[in-house]
């Protein structure tokens, strides 16, 4: 969904967003954790309004099946690369899956191949509408800028979009009290002992 949200900014998605921000003399990055997604842009002061205007487009993302299929393949490849490059990636996924039996932290952030295969276009649309919305967003501006001007840009480009409402209440996935010790031994790809 992180990848799909950039499609609301520009037809080229993340690649086009990166090109536009770099053309302003800036840099951009994004990442998703189990708790949040972060989009970070470092731009010259003169480009602040342009970046906020671009980000406002994220709230209008309308993915298609072709976009979902493409970004699903990208996420699968990202999973494979991360597992190859980081010998701790897979063991950490197993650690969380063992430690949490009910809580969503038990799932890998990028999902498994099975998870990715199950995601439908409707799931993505609902998630974008309820979670990638102004009323679910924290905007932080730091550096050399005029606070009143920055707030004016936010009010001009983000505030009119308004909340999306209809946010589905999350079911409470509570971890029960541990009923004893849980152990799991995983053979990694490298002979590096990790406890």
C-alpha positions in Angstrom: 0.0 0.0 0.0 3.0 2.3 0.6 3.9 1.9 -3.0 0.4 2.2 -4.3 -0.2 5.5 -2.4 2.5 7.2 -4.5 0.4 6.5 -7.6 -1.9 9.3 -6.4 1.0 11.8 -6.6 2.0 11.0 -10.2 1.4 8.4 -12.8 5.0 7.1 -12.4 4.5 6.5 -8.7 7.5 6.6 -6.5 10.0 6.9 -9.3 8.2 10.1 -10.6 7.9 11.5 -7.1 11.7 11.0 -6.5 12.4 12.6 -9.9 10.3 15.7 -9.0 11.8 16.1 -5.6 15.3 15.7 -6.9 14.6 18.3 -9.5 13.9 20.7 -6.6 17.3 19.9 -5.2 15.8 17.6 -2.5 15.9 13.9 -1.4 13.1 11.6 -0.5 12.8 8.3 1.3 10.0 6.1 2.7 9.7 3.1 5.0 7.0 1.1 6.7 7.2 -0.5 10.1 4.6 -2.5 12.0 3.3 0.7 13.5 3.5 3.4 10.8 4.6 4.4 7.3 7.0 7.4 7.0 7.5 9.6 3.9 10.5 11.9 4.5 11.5 14.7 2.1 14.4 17.0 2.5 13.9 20.0 0.2 15.0 23.6 0.0 12.6 26.1 1.7 11.3 27.3 -1.7 10.1 23.8 -2.5 8.0 23.2 0.6 4.7 24.1 -0.9 5.4 21.9 -4.0 6.1 18.9 -1.8 3.0 19.4 0.3 1.0 19.7 -2.9 2.5 16.5 -4.2 1.8 14.7 -0.8 -1.8 15.8 -1.0 -2.1 13.7 -4.1 -1.3 10.6 -2.1 -4.8 10.9 -0.5 -6.3 10.6 -4.0 -4.6 7.4 -5.0 -6.9 5.2 -7.1 -5.0 1.9 -7.7 -5.9 -0.4 -10.6 -5.5 -4.2 -10.7 -2.4 -3.7 -12.9 -0.8 -1.4 -10.3 -1.6 -3.8 -7.5 -0.1 -6.7 -9.5 3.1 -4.7 -10.3 3.5 -3.5 -6.7 2.8 -7.0 -5.3 5.7 -8.3 -7.5 7.9 -5.4 -6.2 7.1 -6.3 -2.6 7.9 -10.0 -3.2 11.3 -9.0 -4.7 11.9 -6.6 -1.8 11.3 -9.5 0.6 13.7 -11.8 -1.3 16.4 -9.2 -1.4 16.1 -8.3 2.3 16.3 -11.9 3.3 19.4 -12.4 1.1 21.2 -9.3 2.2 20.4 -9.4 6.0 21.1 -12.7 7.7 19.0 -11.6 10.7 15.8 -10.8 8.6 14.4 -14.3 8.6 15.4 -15.2 12.2 13.7 -11.9 13.4 10.6 -12.8 11.5 10.5 -16.2 13.2 11.2 -14.5 16.6 8.2 -12.2 16.2 6.0 -15.1 15.0 7.0 -17.1 18.0 6.7 -14.3 20.6 3.3 -13.1 19.4 0.5 -15.5 18.8 -2.5 -13.1 18.5 -1.0 -9.7 17.9 -0.4 -8.4 14.4 3.3 -8.0 15.2 3.6 -11.7 14.5 3.3 -10.9 10.7 6.3 -9.6 8.6 5.8 -6.0 7.7 6.0 -6.7 4.0 3.9 -9.8 4.4 4.6 -13.3 3.2 4.1 -14.5 -0.4 0.9 -16.1 0.8 -0.3 -12.8 2.3 0.6 -10.9 -0.8 -1.3 -13.3 -3.0 -4.4 -12.9 -0.9 -4.6 -9.1 -1.0 -7.3 -7.8 -3.3 -7.8 -4.5 -5.0 -10.7 -3.8 -2.7 -8.5 -4.5 0.3 -6.0 -1.9 -0.9 -8.7 0.7 -1.8 -10.2 0.3 1.7 -6.8 0.6 3.5 -5.9 3.6 1.4 -9.2 5.3 2.1 -9.2 4.7 5.9 -5.5 4.9 6.7 -3.8 7.0 4.1 -6.0 10.0 4.9 -5.4 13.5 6.3 -7.1 12.6 9.7 -4.6 9.7 10.1 -1.5 11.8 9.1 1.1 13.5 11.2 3.0 16.2 9.3 6.3 17.4 10.7 8.3 20.3 9.2 11.8 21.0 10.5 14.6 23.3 9.4 14.7 26.7 7.8 11.0 27.7 7.2 8.4 30.2 8.3 5.9 28.4 10.6 3.0 30.6 9.5 3.8 30.0 5.8 4.1 26.2 6.3 0.8 26.1 8.2 -0.8 28.1 5.4 0.5 25.6 2.8 -0.8 22.7 4.9 -4.2 24.4 5.2 -4.3 25.1 1.5 -3.3 21.7 0.2 -4.1 19.1 2.9 -6.9 20.5 5.1 -9.5 20.8 2.3 -9.3 17.0 1.7 -10.8 16.5 5.2 -11.1 13.2 7.0 -12.3 10.2 5.3 -14.5 8.9 8.0 -15.6 5.3 7.8 -12.5 4.1 9.6 -13.2 0.6 10.5 -12.5 -0.2 14.2 -9.7 -2.6 14.6 -10.4 -5.8 16.4 -8.5 -6.0 19.6 -5.8 -8.7 19.2 -4.6 -9.0 22.7 -1.8 -11.3 23.7 -2.7 -13.5 26.5 -0.4 -13.9 29.4 2.4 -16.2 28.4 1.5 -19.8 29.3 5.1 -20.8 29.6 8.3 -20.8 27.7 8.2 -20.7 23.9 11.3 -21.8 22.0 12.2 -22.1 18.3 15.5 -22.9 16.7 16.1 -21.7 13.2 19.0 -22.7 10.9 20.1 -19.5 9.2 22.0 -19.1 5.9 25.2 -18.0 7.5 27.1 -19.7 10.3 26.5 -16.8 12.7 25.2 -17.6 16.2 22.4 -15.3 17.3 20.5 -15.6 20.5 
